[in-house]
Amino acid sequence: MSSVYVIGGSGYTGSELMRILLNHPKVNELTVTARQWKDESVKEKLPHLDTELRFEELNLTKANRSDFVFVCLPHTQAMEIVPKLDTRVIDLSADFRIKDQNKYEAVYKVKHTAPNLLYDAVYGLPEIYRSNIKKARIVANPGCLATGAILALYPLVKNYDAKNIIVDAKTGISGAGKNVTETSHFPNLNENIVPYKLTNHRHIAEMEQELGVDVHFTPQVIPVTRGILTTVHAFVEGDLERVGEFYKKTYKREPFTKILADPPSILAVRGSNYCHIGGFAHEKGRVVLFSAIDNLVKGASGQAVQNMNIMAGWDERAGIEAMGLSP
Ligand SMILES: NC(=O)c1ccc[n+]([C@@H]2O[C@H](COP(=O)([O-])OP(=O)(O)OC[C@H]3O[C@@H](n4cnc5c(N)ncnc54)[C@H](OP(=O)(O)O)[C@@H]3O)[C@@H](O)[C@H]2O)c1
């Protein structure tokens, strides 16, 4: 059994982690911090969580006595905390995902204050880095949009010389965290679709780092709470009838990444750690396919728990076996 410490439990990824960890068969001690709700009852603030826990103030000594620490803070805040931790850490922010310090600083427009840890941190996408994650002390949990795009593209770039890769993602509003913005204000988002970051989205750096190819990416926010539907278009040469076959082969043993014949649906993966990929079609050298994830589960807290399970050598599905909440 293990003790787990969650920093930033008042946010969306932190509360989703609690929902998973409170039912995890290998976690017997859970501590959750939140500055704004210090000493308050978790179930009073988050009534969907049936627990006697109270939010605590951050205590680094206690965090370092835990087997695993999850850091659920905004980028720039995470890199102030992670260097003070000497136990096994899963960071959900962007601070340790980009290996090249100059690239990180150019993309996030801040100085990295812990560059010595960038190469120690393993990019936490189990489908690609399972064996490195097992030995890692620090795991940089991937971005939600990056998870959807990388899983959708990885078998294609591995097996084909793919060019002019265009990725379009429709994302639910919880991807932006719990703070209200102009975009998330109900009258502005309801019955609407809002394109944002038309070029230079920060997650492009992760996609290109992991795939080794140029990616052109534009997201749009849609009026749903959770879910990302990613559409991939790429121009490739070769036997395009076999594309789906390569996907099945690549992800054959994956517990959470599943290949469908039809386009996937964000409803089918809602509340689950699954990534569904499907809808393979091609015309005039263009391949089109889709992935669907829940941004708070496979795109964040579920994948973070999948990484902890791998690091600990437990069943990778422990605590995250739940199927999608559809309809
Ligand atoms: N939302 C998603 O779908 C998603 C997916 C993948 C990755 N992520 C990443 O995961 C991290 C957390 O995201 P989230 O969606 O949970 O954000 P969130 O809902 O905005 O919550 C972040 C929490 O961090 C704490 N915090 C905020 N500013 C802080 C500061 N200056 N110093 C210390 N603590 C601070 C706050 O709690 P207190 O003020 O109570 O301490 C807040 O509740 C971010 O880095 C985000 O990019 C999010």
The ligand as an ORCA input file, in Angstrom:
! r2SCAN-3c Opt
* xyz 0 1
  N      -7.663     21.053    -17.121
  C      -7.132     20.140    -17.923
  O      -7.849     19.475    -18.717
  C      -5.645     19.869    -17.885
  C      -5.172     18.781    -18.648
  C      -3.791     18.498    -18.636
  C      -2.938     19.282    -17.871
  N      -3.424     20.331    -17.162
  C      -2.461     21.101    -16.368
  O      -2.603     20.740    -14.998
  C      -2.323     21.848    -14.156
  C      -3.547     22.124    -13.269
  O      -4.648     22.390    -14.158
  P      -6.136     22.566    -13.637
  O      -6.998     22.499    -14.836
  O      -6.387     21.666    -12.490
  O      -6.068     24.091    -13.135
  P      -7.042     24.855    -12.128
  O      -8.394     24.241    -12.158
  O      -6.905     26.282    -12.481
  O      -6.378     24.570    -10.697
  C      -5.057     24.893    -10.385
  C      -4.893     24.972     -8.864
  O      -3.553     25.411     -8.613
  C      -3.545     26.266     -7.492
  N      -2.800     27.504     -7.827
  C      -3.161     28.417     -8.714
  N      -2.229     29.407     -8.780
  C      -1.284     29.072     -7.915
  C      -0.094     29.686     -7.515
  N       0.305     30.867     -8.032
  N       0.667     29.072     -6.595
  C       0.262     27.901     -6.058
  N      -0.895     27.290     -6.392
  C      -1.654     27.866     -7.305
  C      -4.975     26.662     -7.187
  O      -5.315     26.120     -5.929
  P      -5.160     26.954     -4.561
  O      -5.168     28.415     -4.900
  O      -6.330     26.543     -3.732
  O      -3.867     26.494     -3.984
  C      -5.816     26.017     -8.256
  O      -6.996     25.399     -7.747
  C      -1.993     23.035    -15.089
  O      -0.616     23.156    -15.219
  C      -2.648     22.613    -16.405
  O      -2.033     23.184    -17.523
  C      -4.762     20.637    -17.131
*
